[in-house]
Amino acid sequence: MSLVVYGSFKKNIQGGICMSQFTYEIQENLGVISESENGWKKEFKIISWNNNLPKYDIRDWSPDGKKMGKGTTFTQEEILKLKELVAEINI
C-alpha cells in the first residue's frame, strides 16, 4: 500500500546521537482501536518492516498518517496467542 523511509534518532555507543533509517510497507489496515482528542489514532495494521515478513502492528498514527508513535508488533503465532488470552477475559 505505502512504502516509507522513516528516520529516528538513537544514541550511539559514544553517547552521540545518530540517525537510523528503516522502511515499512503497510500491507493492510485492520481497523482503528481508538482516537484521541488531537486526532491521533491507535490503529491495528499488518506492516512489513525493512522488507521482512509482515507482522501485526498496534501503534498510534498522526491524523495525516505520516507520523507514528511507539507501538508493538506481533508475529502470527503471537497474535493467535493474544487472541486466546483476550477470549479468556471476563468482560
N, C-alpha and C positions, 0 to 999 in steps of 0.2 A: 504494500500500500504506500508506504513512505519510507525513504531511506534518508537518514540524517547523520551527519557527523556532529558529535556533541563533545564539547570540551569541559573538563572540570579541573579544579586546582587541587593539588595534594602536596604534602611536604615530602621532600626527598631526604635521604639519609643524613645529609649535611645540615638539615634544618631549613634549607631554602624552599621556595615554592616553585613548582614546575607545572606545566600544562600537560594534561593527559587527554588523549582523544580516543573516542570509541564510536562505533556506529551502531545504529539499531534500525530495524525494519519492523513496522507494525504489521503483523500478519492479519490480525482480526481484533475488532473492538467487540468485547463480550457484554459490556454494559457499564453504567455509572452506578457506583455504590452510594455516593453522597456528593453534595455540592455545598461549598462554604459560601458565606455572605459575599466574599470578594470574587466569586466566580470560579475558583479553583475546584476541580472535580477529582474525587477519588475514583479511579477507573480500573476495570478488570479487562486486561487485554492479553493477547498472545503476541510476544515480541521475540524476534531473533536479534541477539546481541552479538556484535562483532562477527557476523556471518556464521554463527554457530546454530545448532538446532534450536528451534523456537521454544520458549518457556512461557508459562502462565505468569502474569505480572500484575501486581496491585501497587499503584502509586498515585500521587497527586499530579495533576496536569493543569497548566495555566489555561485561562479562558480561550486563548488563541491556539493552544496545543503545541506551542513552540518551546515551552519550559516545563521541566519536570522536577518534582521533589524526590526525596529518598523513597525507596519502595522495597518490595520483596518479590523475588522470583521463585517459581516452583517448577520442578520437573513434573512430568505426567504422573509418575509414581507418588510424588509428594502431594499433588493436588487431589489424587484419589484418596490418600490417607486423610487429608484435610476434610474432604467430603464425608468420610466415615465419622471423623471426630465431631463435625458440625451436626451430623444426623443424630448423634447420641445426646446432644444438649437438649434439656427440657426447657422449652421456652413457652 
